[in-house]
Amino acid sequence: MFKRAQNIEEESITKAILERFTSDFQKLLDLDVAVVGAGPSGLTAAKYLAEKKVRVGVFERNLHIGGGMWGGGVLFPKVVVQESARSILEEIGIKMKEAGSGLYTADSVEVICKLAARAIDAGANIMIGMAAEDVVVREEGKICGIVLNWKAVQVAGMHVDPVAVKSKIVIDATGHDASIARIVQKKIPEARFPTKTGVVIGEGPMWAEKAEEEVLSNTREIWPGLIVTGMAANTVFGSPRMGAIFGGMLLSGKRAAEISLEILHRKI
């Protein structure tokens, strides 16, 4: 029989939430890596970084994680991955089915839930409803943190000053928007990215094979302290979109983690 808890007062619930949130958020004030966006590439990067004991926080503007993966293809919650990315899903225990031609199908909800769980279990902290609206810079325009506000504040159009967290590296995993790269482009006049035009080119039309090939090479540090991953990387470099095949997103997230580790080790 359910035993009713005694002396539960409303203010004690509020107190418990405030204390836990404050404790967790204080741990995010000084990070090694801040990941903006909790889609598949961002969560994958966070997982691999946390497993290496890197101080990593993930900031997602929506009240849900997963980015575009939740909806699979046209709201069918199934996604496709190719052979090259299968090992990433095997690591987190995803049940896959062969689809021929080196392709596999997976349940999109299972992938996101298990990716997030593995990242959290390894030590990553994921904050939802928090939008990165600016970056923090120091000498020579190097990115050294992000500026945060509640997404609800932005939607309401209220003038509320944000807060900032320190981070040695920022990973732009904001998907098609590439919002952090665009902020840097707008606010740092001298910023030049390693693209054909020196600025964010914008994504091209769908070409799944080419998009999957190019997303890995596009995953790189584009400005001191700023790495792009996933569809944000393809948007910056003008590569196509790929639809509901997500192997490139996973591999790009893993590559972003590897690049972050290389940079962090150089700083030691």
LINNORBEL-V127120 format. One record per pair of residues at least 12 apart in sequence whose C-alpha atoms are under 8 Angstrom apart, sorted by the first residue. I is the first residue (numbers start at 1). J is the second residue. Records with the same first field share a line. If there is no record, write none. Layout:
I=J ; J
This chain:
24=125
28=56 ; 57 ; 125 ; 165
29=164 ; 165 ; 166
30=165 ; 166 ; 167
31=55 ; 56 ; 57 ; 165 ; 166 ; 167 ; 168
32=54 ; 55 ; 56 ; 167 ; 168 ; 169 ; 264
33=54 ; 55 ; 56 ; 57 ; 167 ; 168 ; 169 ; 170 ; 171 ; 260
34=56 ; 57 ; 58 ; 59 ; 145 ; 146 ; 167 ; 169 ; 170 ; 171
35=56 ; 57 ; 58 ; 59 ; 170 ; 171 ; 172 ; 173
36=58 ; 59 ; 60 ; 132 ; 170 ; 171 ; 172 ; 173 ; 174 ; 180
37=58 ; 59 ; 60 ; 61 ; 67 ; 172 ; 173 ; 174 ; 175
38=58 ; 59 ; 60 ; 65 ; 66 ; 67 ; 126 ; 173 ; 174
39=65 ; 66 ; 67 ; 68 ; 69 ; 173 ; 174 ; 175
40=66 ; 67 ; 69 ; 112 ; 115 ; 246 ; 249 ; 250 ; 253
41=173 ; 229 ; 230 ; 249 ; 250 ; 251 ; 252 ; 253 ; 254
42=58 ; 171 ; 173 ; 229 ; 230 ; 253
43=58 ; 115 ; 116 ; 119 ; 253
44=115 ; 119 ; 250 ; 253 ; 254
45=253 ; 254 ; 255 ; 256 ; 257
46=58 ; 119 ; 124 ; 257
47=115 ; 116 ; 118 ; 119 ; 120 ; 122 ; 124
48=119 ; 254 ; 257
49=257 ; 261
50=119 ; 122 ; 123 ; 124
51=119 ; 122 ; 123
53=122 ; 123
55=123 ; 124
56=123 ; 124 ; 125
57=124 ; 125 ; 126 ; 127
58=124 ; 125 ; 126 ; 127
59=126 ; 127 ; 128 ; 129 ; 130 ; 131 ; 132
60=126 ; 127 ; 128 ; 129 ; 130 ; 131
61=128 ; 129 ; 130 ; 131 ; 132 ; 150 ; 151
62=128 ; 129 ; 130 ; 131 ; 151
63=128 ; 129
64=128 ; 129
65=112 ; 128
66=112
67=175
69=108 ; 109 ; 112 ; 244 ; 246
70=108 ; 109 ; 112
71=108
72=108 ; 244
73=243 ; 244
77=107 ; 108 ; 109
78=105 ; 106 ; 107 ; 108
79=105 ; 106 ; 107 ; 108 ; 244 ; 245 ; 246
80=103 ; 104 ; 105 ; 106 ; 244 ; 245 ; 246 ; 247
81=103 ; 104 ; 105 ; 106 ; 245 ; 246 ; 247
82=102 ; 103 ; 104 ; 245 ; 247
83=102 ; 103 ; 104
84=247
85=247 ; 248 ; 250 ; 251
86=104 ; 247
88=250 ; 251
89=111
92=114 ; 115 ; 118
93=114
94=106 ; 110 ; 111 ; 114
95=107
129=150 ; 151 ; 152
130=148 ; 149 ; 150 ; 151
131=148 ; 149 ; 150 ; 151
132=146 ; 147 ; 148 ; 149 ; 180
133=146 ; 147 ; 148 ; 149 ; 183
134=146 ; 147 ; 148 ; 180 ; 183
135=147 ; 180 ; 183 ; 184
136=164 ; 166
141=188 ; 191 ; 224
142=223 ; 224 ; 225
143=168 ; 169 ; 170 ; 223 ; 224 ; 225 ; 226
144=166 ; 167 ; 168 ; 169 ; 170 ; 225
145=164 ; 165 ; 166 ; 167 ; 168 ; 169 ; 170
146=164 ; 165 ; 166 ; 167 ; 170
147=162 ; 163 ; 164 ; 165
148=162 ; 163 ; 164 ; 165
149=161 ; 162 ; 163
168=225 ; 264
169=225 ; 226 ; 227 ; 260
170=225 ; 226 ; 227
171=226 ; 227 ; 228 ; 229 ; 256
172=226 ; 227 ; 228 ; 229 ; 232
173=228 ; 229 ; 230 ; 231 ; 232
174=231 ; 232
175=230 ; 231 ; 232 ; 233 ; 235
176=203 ; 231 ; 232 ; 235
177=232 ; 235
178=228 ; 231 ; 232 ; 233 ; 235 ; 236
179=232
181=200 ; 226 ; 228 ; 236
182=200
185=199 ; 200
191=223
192=223
193=222 ; 223
194=222
195=236 ; 237
196=237
199=236
200=235 ; 236 ; 237 ; 238
201=235 ; 236 ; 237 ; 238
202=234 ; 235 ; 236 ; 237 ; 238 ; 239
203=234 ; 235 ; 236 ; 237 ; 238 ; 239 ; 240 ; 241
204=235 ; 238 ; 239 ; 240 ; 241
205=240 ; 241
206=240 ; 241 ; 242 ; 243
207=240 ; 241 ; 242
208=240 ; 241 ; 242 ; 243 ; 245
209=242
210=239 ; 240
211=234 ; 239 ; 240 ; 241 ; 242
212=242 ; 247 ; 248
213=248
214=234 ; 239
215=229 ; 230 ; 231 ; 233 ; 234 ; 239 ; 248 ; 249 ; 252
216=248 ; 251 ; 252 ; 255
218=233 ; 234 ; 237
219=233 ; 252 ; 255 ; 256
220=233 ; 256 ; 259
221=259
227=256 ; 260
228=256
229=249 ; 252 ; 253 ; 256
230=248 ; 249 ; 250 ; 252 ; 253
231=249
